Amino acid sequence: MGHRYAPKPTPDASTTEAALDAMDAAELRALIRDIIPWLDESTHARLVNALVDRAARNSSGWVPEGPNATTVSNIMTFAEAAARVGHADPSEVDDYLRQGASAFLGKDYQAAFEIFRALLIPIGNVDIHIGQHEMIDEVLGVDVAACASQYVVSMYMTAMPQNRGKAVLSAIDEMQGVGHFWEPLREMERVAVEPLPELDDFLGQWRSLVEERTAKNRNTDWDSDEDRWLREVVARTEGPQGLAKVARVTRRAADLRAWCRALVETGDWKASLAAHDEAADLVTDKAYSRGDFLDGAALAAQELGRKDLPKRLERAWREAPSMVRLRRWLGTSKTMRVLSQRVAEAQCATPKQAHRQRALLHVLEGDFCAAAKLLAAAPGLGWSSGDHPGHLIFPLFCTVLGGLTSFEIESRDLDDLSSPADLDEPRLLTPQIPALLEQAAVATPPDSKTRTAVFKAMRKTAEKRIEGVTENKRRRHYEHAASLAAACIVVDKTPAAAAWMASLRDEYRRFPALQREFNRCEN
């Protein structure tokens, strides 16, 4: 099968890093000066802002020149006039917010506070419209969220110590329209140019205020900003033990996760195992979250080298069945006999609607006809669903029956939400499907009756896929639909298969885009 044109790749990250490491400071400065004139207005503004911020925070002692009293007064007059007419030129707003950032970097917190307050609050309340369609960042070069955080820090620095908690809470409330404060303490420390004074006293005030607010939300499992704020300050002041107290009282999934995650981050796997087991029993949202905590307990057992790991993986799958959990449990089978026994047990416990898991179990049993029946019955649309067997069984049939390896067997399930950034963290071992097939000694069906049933199911699947994408005008999926049909005649080289393909092409002759995909896939 052919391939679409793809642009030539740019240098990868390792090449970029190596090139940067090979240059000295003077060469890097020259490079930046050369690049700046090439940038569009928005990128230019963001680069310059980043340069100024980074330079002001290094050890050189340099800070940008901040606004004087007259400039601050003029900015406030501009903001008042803009609020009266309801709009402002974004380039002027950009310049004035940059003045506020310069004042902040120079530790002139009063000037920064006045500038940010005069502009950000009416912009966030849409009392001043600056031409954006949706997001303010569309029309501004400054990092508005950073300005919002700088405003909160400016409030902290200018408030009386005994009132800092209330002042910061008020500032965050005022900035909700332009900034996001998932972890206020972390965000404040991120933008601050010096250590926050009297931080321990502030943390006590802050916790009391946040606890007052969270007490109003205790009747719901919905995770509010205040709930996240409380977990952050409790983790800062009491660590995992404090998070455990909160989680045991609320029994909310988010609070339990925070407790368990804190223990994982410390590397205390024994405590993590106990916490995840307790969390699985405490969580009120059983259907969604219990499996996650059982997974966490299994991970701790894996890291501790415990012999009960297979039992834990089995429990996680049985209480929250998914393809990933099924693969993990089956993958711990040390012999083919044990694997066969587990496959038989899983067939009895697999939810009826979990067609992808059931189809895998049929194949591991060597029952290709049952797997083919599930494939043929699957809808033409909905292939992205975690229960649709298409991405698993169709490529598997291509590989086992026809030796066609162009189709990759999809091993990743939709509930496996790990990202590349997580790869360095401890993870449960999850065997790939080909490894399970090899362990089960799955071989090509020997009898022609089974092969015929499989070929018919594959053709039926291709027909339903083509019908679904054409009727619903899913042109982005024409390529996939055509590739299914093309694969059918590659693995089944009989005249009947060729006649079927010719009839299919004739039926959809009025779909030129689909015909082009047929041509490309057959070449």
N, C-alpha and C positions, 0 to 999 in steps of 0.2 A: 504494500500500500504506500501511496505517496505521502508527502508531508507538506504542510503549508509553509510559505516563506516566513522566516523569522529573521529579525534584524540582527546584525552582527553584535555579539555581546560586548559590553564595555569591560574594561579591566575589573577583575574581581577584587574583593575587599583586601585580600592578602597582597596583591600587586600594588594597590593604592597605599597600603600601610608601608610597604617596603620602599616605595618611591618617596613618601614623606620622611621616613627615617633616614633616607640617603641625603636629604637636603639640610643645610644649616639654617640658622635663624635669618640671616641676611637674604638667602635664596628664597625662603618662604615669604618674607616681606615683599620681595620683588615680585613673586608670583601673584600675591594677593593684589598688589597695586596694578599689575597687568590685567587681572581678571575683572576687577571692579567695573571698568567701562563697558564690558560686554553684558553686564547684568541688566535685566529689566528693572523697572522702578520698584516693584514690590520686593524682588530678591535683593536688590541693592540696599534697600532700607533695612531688611532683616539682617543682612551680613554686617552692615555698619553698626547696627544696634548690638549685635552679638560681639563684635570686636571691642566696642566701647565697654560693654559689660565685663568681658573677660579681662581687658586691660586694667580696668579699675579695681579688679579683685586680686590682681597678682601682687607680688611683693615690691613692685617698683615705687609705690606711693603715689602714682599718677591717678588723678581723678578728672573727669570732664568739668569744664567750667559750668557752674550751676547758675540758675536765674537769680537776678537781684530782686529787691523788693518791688521795684517798678514793674518788672516783667511779670512777677506773680500777680500784682494788682491788675495788669492788663489782661492776663489770662482769665482771671475771675470775671472781669467785665465782659470779655468775649463769651464766656460760658453763660452768663446771665442773659446776654442779648440772644444767643443761640437758643436758649430755652424759651424765650418769648416768641421767637418766630418758628421754633420747632425743628430747625435743621441747621447744619453747619457743613463747611467745606472739610472733607476728610483730611486733606493735606495740612490744613491749619491745625486740626485736632491732633494729627500725627506729630506735628512739630511741638505742640504744647505738651503732649504726653511725654515726648522725649525730654523736654525740659524738666518735667517732674521726675523722670528716671535719673537724669543727671543730678538733680538735687538730692535724690535718695542715695546715689552712689557717693556723693560728697558728704553724706551724713547730715544734710540739712533737712531733717525730718519734718520740721514744721512747714517748710516751703513745699516739700513733696506731698505732705498731707493735704494742704490747701489746694494744690493743683489737681491732684487725683480726685479729691472730693468734689471739686467744682465741675469736673468733666465726666468722671466715670459713673456717678450716681444718675444724673439725668440721661446719659447714653444708655445705661442699663435699664432704666425705666421707660425708655423710648420717648422721653420728653425732648430729646435732641436726636433727630434722624440724620445719619451721615451718608446715606446713599446705599447702604447694604441691602441685598435681597433677603438674606437670612442671617448670616454670621457677621459680626463686626470685623473679624479678621479679614473679610473679603476686601475691605477698602482701606485698611490700615497696615502700615509697615511695622509698627511696634507690636510687641507681644502683650496684648491686652490683659491676658490672664496673669502675666508677670507683674504688670502694673497694679492689678488688683491685689496681688499678694504683697507688693511693696507698700500699698496703701494700708493694709492690715498691720504690717510691721511698723509703719510710721505711726499708726495709732498706738501701738504698743509702746513705742519709744517716747511718745509725747504725753501719754496718760500718767496720772498719779499711780504709784505702785499699788496702792490699796484698791484701785479701781480698774486695774489692767484687765482682769477677767471679763468684766462687763463691757469694757471698751472694745476689746478684741471681738467679743461675740456680736456686738453692735456693728462693728466694721465688716465682719463676715456677712452678716445679714444684708448690709447695704451693697455688698459686691456680688450677691448671688446672680445678678443679671449679666455679669461680665466675667466672672471667674468661677472655678470649681475647687471646692475645698474638701476633698475626700479625707485628707490627713492634714489638718491645719498646722499642727506642730511641725511636721516634716516640711510643709510648704513654706512656712515662715523661716525656718532655719535655712532652707535652700536659697532664698533670695536675700537673706540678711547679709550685710557686709561686715558685721561684727557680732560677737556673741550677745544673745539676748540677756539683758541684766535681770537679776533677781528671778531667774527662771523657776527655781524650786517653789517660791511663794506663788508665782503665777500658776503653776501646775495645780496647786491645791485649789485656788480660786476657780480655775477652768473646769476641773473635775466636778466641783460642786454645782456649777452652773449647768454643765452638760447633763449631770444626773437628774437635775430638776426637769430638764426638757425630755429626757428619755422616759421618765416616769409616766409621761402622758401618752406614750406610744406602746405601752406594755401589753395592750390588748390585741395587738396585731403582729403577724410574722413578717410584715414588710420591713425591710431594712432601711432606716432613715439616715440622713446625714448625721444626726445626733448620735445614733447607735454606733456609727463608724468612729465618730469623734471620741465616744466614751471608750471604745476598745483601744484606740490609739493612746489615750492618756493613761489608761489602766496598764497597758503593756509597758509604757514608759516608766511608771511609778512603782508597779508591783511585779511586772514580768508575767510569766506563764501562770504563776499561782493566783494572781489577781484575775487574769482572764478566766481561769477555772471557776472562781467564785461567781463571776458574772454569768458564765455559761450554765452552771448548775441551777442558778435561779431562773433564768429566762427559758432555757431549753430550746432556744432558737438556733436554727442551723448555722446562721452566720456567726453567732457568738461561739458556738461549739467549734466551728472551723478555725476561727482565730486562735482559740486555745490550742487545738491540735497542731496547727501550722507553727505556732511559736515553739512548741516542743520539737518538731521536726527540724526547725532552723537551728536549734541548739545541738542537734545530733544525739539527743538523749532518747534512744530508740526504745528502751525499756519503759520509760514514762510515756512515750508516744503510743506504744502498744496499749497500755492501760487506758490512756485518754481516748483513743479511737474506739476501743471496745465500749467504754462508758458512754461516749457520744452516740454510738449506734443505738444504745438502749434508751438514751434520754431524748433524742431528737423527736420533735413533734411532727415534722414533715417527713413521714416514713417513706412514702413512695419515691420521693426525689433524692433525698439526702442520705438515707441509711446506707445505701450501697457505697457511696463515697467514703463513709467512715469505715466500713468493712474493708474497702480497698486499702485505706490508710493503715488499718491494723495488719493486713496481710503484708504490706510493704515493710512495716516494722518487724514482723516475723521473718521476712526474707533477709533483712539487714542483720537480724540477730542470729540467723542460721537455724531457726527453730524447725523441728520436724513436723509440726502441725500446720505448716504452710499450705499443703494441698487441701486440708480440711477448711482452712480459712478462705481459700480461693473458691472452694465449692460453695460455702455459705454465702459469700458475696454474690456469686452467680445466681444461686437459688432465690435469694431475697430481692435481687435487682438484676434480672437476666439481661444480658447484652452480649453482642458478639465478642467484644474485647474480653469480658470476664469469662466467657465460655472458652476462648482460646487459652487464657491463662490457666484455667483449671485443667483442661485437657493436656496442656503442655507439660504439666508436672508428672504425667504418666511415664513411669520408668520402663515399662514393657508394653508390647503390643496387646497382651491379654488385659492388662489394667486399662489401657486406652479403650479397648473394645467394650469393656464392662462399663466404663464411664460414659461412653457414647450411648449405650443402651439405656442407662439411667437418665441421661440428659433428654433423650427422646420422650420419656414419660413426663418430664417436668417442664419442657420448653413451652412457653405460652403459644397458644394456637396461632396468634397473629404474627409471631416472630418467624416469618418465612425464611429469612436469610440464615438464621441459626439452624432452623430445621433442615434446610437444604444442605448445609455443610454436614450436618450429622448423617443425612442420607448418603452423601458421597463417602464419608468416612466408613460407613457400613458397607459400601460397595453397591448400594441400591440406586443405580443411575436412573432407573425408570421413575422412582418416586421423586428424585430431584428434578427430572425432566418435567414431570407433571406440575410441580410447583412453579417452575420457570414458565411454562406455557400458560399457566393461569394468572401470572402477574400482569398488572396493567401496563399499557404502553407508555404512560407518563408516570412520574413519581419515582424515577430511578435514584433520586438523591435521598429517598427515605431510607432510614436504617433498617427497615424490614423488607425492602424490595430485594429479591434474590438475584436480580439481573447482573449487577457488577461482579458478583461472586461466581455464579454458576455458569454464565455464558462463556467467560474467558477460560474457566476451568475445563469446560467441555472442549473448547478450541484446542487447549493444550493436551489434554489426555487423549482425545479421539483423533485429532488431526495434526498434532505437532505444531500448531500455529501459535507462536509465542508473541505475536504483535499485541495481543490483548494481555494486559497485566492484571493478574488476579488481585482484586481489591481487598487488602487485609485490614485497612484502617476503618474502624467503625465511627459513626457520627458522634457517639458518646465519648470517644477518645479525644479529649480537648487539649491534650498536651501540645505545646508549640516547640519549634526549634530552640527557643530560648531556654526551655526546660530540660534539654538533653543532658546538661551537666549535673542535674539534680538526681538523687536516687529515684529509680523508677522500678515498678514491678516488671519482671521479665514477661514479655508477651510474644509467644512464638508466631512466626508468620505461617500463613495457611499452607504454603508448599511444604514446610517442615512437618506439619501435622499429616499431610497426605503421604509424605514419605514414611513417616513413622507407622501409619496405618497400612502401608504397602498397597495403596490404591493403584490398581492396574487398569489397563484398557479393557472394557467389557468384551468378553470373548465371543458372545453370540450375536448374530446379525439382527435378531429381533430387538435387542436392547439398543443397538446402534441406530436402528431405524427409528425407534421411539425418540431417541435423543435428537437425531437430525430433524425430525418433525417438530419437536419442541423448539429447537433453535429457529427454524423457519417461521413458526408461529410467533415467536418473540420478536423477530425482525419485522414481521408484518404489522403487529400491534404497535411497535415503536414508530414505524413510518406513518401509520394511520394517525397516531396520537400527535406527532409533531407537525404533520401537515394540516390536520383539522384545526389545530390550535395555533397555527402560524408560528411555531417555535423554530425559526430558521437557524438559530444558533446551534440547534441540535440536529440539523440535517446531516452533518458529517458523521455524527455518532450512529444515527439510524442507518445511513448508507453503509457504514463499516460493518454493522451487524449482518446485513444482507450479503455483503461481499464475503464475509467470513464463512457464511453457510456454504457457498459453492467452492470455497477453498478446502474445507474439511470433508465435504461430501462431493466427490468428483463424479457422481453418477449423472446420466442424461436427465433423470428426473429433476435433479437440483438445477441443472442448466436451464431446463424448460421453465422451472419455477421462477428463476431470476428474470428470464425474458418476459414472462407474463407480468411480473411485478413492475418491471421498467415500463412496460406498455400501459399498465394501469395508472401510473403516475407520470405519464408523458407530458402532461400540462404543468408540470412543476420543474421549470428549467434549472432552478438552483439545486434541487434534489438530484436531477439528472447529472449535473456537473459533479456532484459529490460521488454519484455512482461511478462516473468515468474515472475520477481521480482514485477512488478506492480499488478499482479493478486493474489499474495500471501498476 
